Amino acid sequence: MAVADHKCPSCGAPLKFNPKNQKFDCSYCKSSFKIEDLEKNEKKYENVKAEEAKENYTLDLYKCPDCGAEIVADENTSATFCVYCKNTAILKNKLVGKFEPDYIIPFQNTMEDATNAFKNICKKRPLSPKFFSNPENIAEMKGVYIPFWLFECDSSGSITANATHVHSWTQGNKHYTKTDTFLCTRGGNLKFENVPVDGSKHFDNAIMNSIEPFDYKKMVKFKHSYLSGFLAEKYDLNSDETFDDVKNRAEQTTENSLKNSIKGYSSVLVTDKDINVSKTDVKYALLPVWMLNVKYKDKIYPFAMNGTTGKLIGNIPVDKKKAVIVGICIFVSCFALFIVAQIIAGGKF
């Protein structure tokens, strides 16, 4: 496989992307390379065309027969279980067809950062099951590139609203309130860039919305090398299937912007609106997420951390046994304090 930006130019060993230094490190000769250095090194392979290199790049496709999730990885990364449903019967095949996003945001934080953040959450939940902080569970933390469609679109529209101005005063022993109602209209245009929509059916949209936004200033042209050491999910929703979500978000944002421009009133109620949203461009990008799904009592508890900002979201259940023990301890303590108070009040202390 003649892909220079995936092998160490010094010793030929596989390179892995390091989020800490934003370089590609060799674990054998300890060399580190910037993506620019690797691209320059490609020029040594004058007899290898760019398209041939893409076709020969080896990618593995792991498919879960249980939930249907498809995870993509390079030849140096293995998937031994499904990151979504925890099924261990993963089917490995070579990826058929092209896997070529337009852009990628490389991981900005490491697995150590992600595991430490998860441990801190567990520490702050004293009633959480001990099972959650089990080292074997934490070791299953995976860095996954989630497929996203990034839309650019224009919106134009107008709204009609009833705006009220309430004035109150007191005269003598009476209180008066006067409400004036005004008819307001607003119109305008907005341009939206990088409106993200998850292209995966398997990743919970509520979780993804909770860990947004991503740092799009870190977005770069896609290079296969960034996949080294990480997983990447294959999208199963095309851009046309997801545009309705973008359209709804753009319409709501446009309406709110026009409504917020009506100032100086006690209340504003939109009574009519006419908003049109048109798509001008769409890009396919991979966004970094640290994922950990813990299976506890036949239920999956997902955790996700934004690979650029470090924002972590997840839900930890309450251990009922711990809750009962803590409840009993609190009851006994309160009862003991009550007895002591009664003794002091009765002068028998």
C-alpha positions in Angstrom: 0.0 0.0 0.0 1.8 3.1 -1.2 0.3 5.8 1.0 3.1 7.9 2.4 1.0 9.9 4.8 0.1 6.8 6.8 3.5 5.2 7.3 6.5 6.6 9.1 8.9 8.1 6.5 11.8 7.1 8.8 11.1 3.5 9.6 8.0 2.6 7.7 6.0 1.7 10.8 2.3 2.7 11.2 1.7 6.3 12.4 -1.1 7.3 14.8 -2.6 10.7 15.2 -1.8 12.3 18.6 -4.5 14.9 19.7 -2.1 16.4 22.2 0.5 17.7 19.8 -1.7 17.5 16.6 1.1 15.4 15.0 1.5 11.8 13.8 3.7 9.8 16.2 5.6 6.7 15.5 5.7 4.3 18.4 8.8 2.5 17.1 11.3 5.2 16.2 9.6 7.9 18.3 9.5 10.3 15.4 6.7 12.9 15.1 5.5 14.4 11.8 3.1 17.2 10.9 0.6 16.5 8.2 2.5 19.0 5.9 5.7 16.9 6.3 3.8 13.7 5.3 2.3 15.4 2.3 5.8 16.5 1.1 7.0 13.0 1.6 4.3 11.7 -0.8 6.1 13.5 -3.7 8.8 10.8 -3.5 6.3 8.4 -4.9 6.2 9.8 -8.4 4.9 6.7 -10.0 1.8 6.5 -7.7 -1.2 8.6 -8.8 -3.4 10.2 -6.2 -6.5 8.3 -7.3 -4.6 5.0 -7.2 -3.5 5.8 -3.7 -7.1 6.4 -2.6 -8.3 3.1 -4.2 -5.5 1.1 -2.6 -6.0 2.6 0.9 -7.1 -0.3 3.1 -10.1 0.3 5.2 -12.0 -2.3 7.3 -15.7 -2.3 7.8 -17.1 -3.7 11.0 -20.8 -4.4 10.9 -22.9 -5.3 13.9 -25.4 -8.1 13.0 -27.5 -7.1 16.0 -28.2 -3.3 15.6 -26.8 -2.9 12.1 -24.2 -0.2 12.9 -21.3 0.0 10.4 -18.0 1.2 11.8 -15.0 2.1 9.6 -11.4 1.8 10.7 -8.0 1.7 9.1 -5.8 -1.4 9.1 -4.1 -0.4 12.4 -7.3 -0.1 14.4 -9.4 -3.0 15.5 -13.0 -3.1 16.7 -13.8 -6.1 19.0 -17.3 -5.0 20.0 -20.1 -2.7 18.8 -19.7 0.7 20.4 -23.5 1.1 20.3 -25.1 -2.1 21.6 -22.0 -3.9 23.1 -22.5 -6.9 20.8 -19.2 -8.8 20.5 -20.1 -10.7 17.3 -18.6 -8.1 15.0 -18.3 -9.0 11.3 -15.1 -7.7 9.6 -14.9 -6.9 5.9 -13.0 -4.7 3.6 -14.9 -1.4 2.9 -16.4 -1.5 -0.6 -16.6 1.8 -2.5 -15.2 5.2 -1.6 -15.1 6.6 1.9 -14.1 10.2 1.2 -15.5 12.9 3.4 -14.8 16.5 2.4 -13.6 17.6 5.9 -12.6 16.3 9.3 -12.1 17.9 12.7 -9.2 16.0 14.3 -9.4 15.0 17.9 -8.2 17.7 20.2 -8.3 15.7 23.4 -7.0 12.3 24.3 -8.5 9.1 25.7 -6.9 10.0 29.0 -8.8 13.3 29.0 -12.0 11.4 28.2 -11.6 8.7 30.9 -10.6 11.2 33.5 -13.8 13.2 32.7 -15.9 10.1 33.0 -14.2 9.1 36.4 -15.0 12.6 37.7 -18.6 12.2 36.8 -18.8 8.9 38.7 -17.1 10.5 41.7 -19.8 13.2 41.8 -22.5 10.5 41.8 -21.9 8.7 45.1 -25.1 6.6 44.6 -24.0 5.3 41.2 -23.3 1.6 40.9 -19.7 0.6 41.5 -19.9 -1.3 38.2 -19.8 2.0 36.3 -16.3 2.9 37.5 -15.0 -0.6 36.8 -11.6 -0.3 34.9 -12.8 -2.9 32.4 -15.7 -0.6 31.4 -13.6 2.6 31.2 -11.1 0.7 29.0 -13.8 0.4 26.4 -13.8 4.2 25.7 -13.5 4.7 22.0 -12.7 7.7 19.8 -15.3 7.7 17.0 -15.6 10.1 14.1 -19.3 10.6 13.6 -20.6 11.4 10.0 -22.2 14.8 9.7 -23.7 16.9 6.9 -22.8 20.6 7.2 -25.2 22.8 5.4 -25.0 26.3 4.1 -28.4 27.9 3.3 -30.1 31.2 2.9 -33.4 32.2 4.5 -35.7 35.1 3.7 -39.0 35.9 5.4 -41.3 38.2 7.2 -43.4 38.0 10.3 -46.5 39.8 11.6 -46.8 40.2 15.4 -49.0 41.8 18.0 -46.9 43.7 20.5 -48.3 45.0 23.7 -47.2 47.8 26.0 -48.5 47.6 29.6 -48.6 50.7 31.8 -49.8 50.5 35.4 -50.4 53.3 38.0 -52.2 54.0 41.2 -54.5 56.9 41.8 -56.0 57.3 45.2 -57.0 53.8 46.5 -57.4 52.4 43.0 -54.8 50.6 40.8 -55.1 51.0 37.0 -53.6 49.0 34.2 -53.6 50.1 30.5 -52.6 47.7 27.7 -51.9 49.2 24.3 -51.6 46.7 21.3 -49.6 47.5 18.2 -49.3 45.7 14.9 -45.7 45.1 14.0 -44.1 43.6 10.9 -40.5 42.6 10.3 -38.6 41.2 7.3 -35.1 40.2 6.5 -32.5 37.7 5.2 -30.1 35.4 7.0 -27.2 33.3 5.8 -26.3 30.1 7.7 -23.0 28.3 7.6 -22.0 24.8 8.9 -25.4 23.9 10.2 -24.7 20.3 11.4 -27.0 17.3 11.0 -26.0 13.8 12.3 -25.8 11.4 9.3 -26.1 8.3 11.6 -29.2 6.6 12.6 -27.5 4.9 15.5 -26.1 7.9 17.3 -28.6 9.5 19.7 -29.5 13.0 18.3 -30.3 14.2 21.7 -26.8 13.4 23.0 -25.2 15.0 19.9 -27.2 18.2 20.3 -26.2 18.3 24.0 -22.4 18.1 23.3 -22.5 20.7 20.5 -21.0 23.0 19.3 -17.8 21.7 17.7 -14.9 23.9 17.0 -15.1 24.4 13.3 -12.0 26.5 13.3 -10.1 23.2 13.7 -11.7 21.7 10.6 -9.3 20.7 7.8 -9.4 18.8 4.5 -10.0 15.1 5.0 -6.9 12.9 5.2 -7.0 9.2 5.8 -4.2 9.6 8.3 -6.5 11.2 10.8 -8.4 7.9 11.2 -5.3 6.1 12.5 -6.1 4.8 16.0 -9.7 5.8 15.8 -13.0 4.5 14.5 -15.3 6.2 12.1 -19.0 5.5 11.5 -20.3 5.1 8.0 -23.2 7.4 7.3 -26.6 5.8 6.6 -28.6 9.0 6.1 -27.9 11.1 3.0 -28.0 14.9 2.9 -31.4 15.0 1.3 -32.9 12.9 4.1 -31.5 15.3 6.7 -32.3 18.6 5.1 -35.7 18.9 6.8 -34.0 19.2 10.2 -31.8 22.0 8.9 -34.8 23.7 7.3 -36.7 23.6 10.6 -33.8 25.0 12.6 -33.2 27.7 10.0 -36.8 28.7 10.0 -37.0 28.8 13.8 -33.8 30.9 14.0 -35.0 33.3 11.4 -38.4 33.7 13.2 -36.7 34.3 16.5 -34.3 36.8 15.0 -37.1 38.8 13.5 -39.1 38.6 16.6 -36.2 39.7 18.8 -35.8 42.8 16.6 -39.2 44.1 18.0 -38.0 45.8 21.1 -39.5 48.1 23.8 -42.7 46.2 24.3 -44.0 44.1 27.3 -44.8 41.1 25.1 -44.6 40.1 21.4 -46.8 37.4 19.9 -46.2 36.3 16.3 -49.5 35.9 14.5 -48.3 35.2 10.9 -45.0 34.3 9.2 -43.7 33.6 5.8 -40.2 32.1 5.8 -38.3 30.4 2.9 -35.1 28.4 3.3 -32.9 27.4 0.4 -29.9 25.1 0.4 -26.8 26.7 -1.2 -24.1 24.1 -0.3 -23.6 20.9 1.7 -20.3 19.3 2.9 -19.7 15.9 4.3 -17.5 16.0 7.5 -16.4 13.7 10.3 -16.6 15.1 13.8 -14.8 13.7 16.8 -16.6 12.1 19.7 -15.3 10.0 22.6 -17.9 7.3 23.3 -18.5 4.9 26.1 -21.7 2.7 26.3 -22.0 0.9 29.6 -24.4 -2.1 29.7 -26.0 -2.4 33.2 -28.9 -4.7 34.0 -29.7 -5.2 30.3 -29.8 -1.5 29.6 -27.3 0.6 27.7 -26.2 3.9 29.3 -24.4 6.0 26.7 -21.7 8.6 27.4 -20.2 11.0 24.9 -17.6 13.7 25.0 -17.0 16.4 22.4 -13.6 15.7 20.9 -12.8 19.4 20.5 -14.3 21.1 23.6 -14.3 18.3 26.1 -18.0 18.7 27.0 -19.3 15.4 28.4 -22.9 14.2 28.6 -24.3 11.0 30.0 -26.7 9.4 32.5 -25.7 7.3 35.5 -28.4 5.3 37.3 -28.8 5.1 41.0 -27.8 2.0 42.9 -31.0 1.1 44.8 -29.0 -0.8 47.5 -26.8 2.2 48.1 -29.8 4.5 48.2 -31.6 2.3 50.8 -28.4 2.2 53.0 -28.0 6.0 52.7 -31.7 6.5 53.5 -31.4 4.3 56.6 -28.3 6.1 57.8 -30.0 9.5 57.4 -33.0 8.3 59.2 -31.0 6.9 62.1 -28.9 10.1 62.3 -32.0 12.3 62.3 -33.7 10.1 64.9 -30.6 10.3 67.1 -30.5 14.1 66.9 -34.2 14.2 67.8 -33.6 12.1 70.9 -30.7 14.3 72.0 -32.8 17.4 71.4 -35.6 16.0 73.6 -33.1 15.1 76.4 -31.7 18.6 76.3 -35.1 20.2 76.2 -36.2 18.1 79.2 -33.1 19.1 81.2 -32.0 15.5 81.5 -28.9 15.9 79.4 
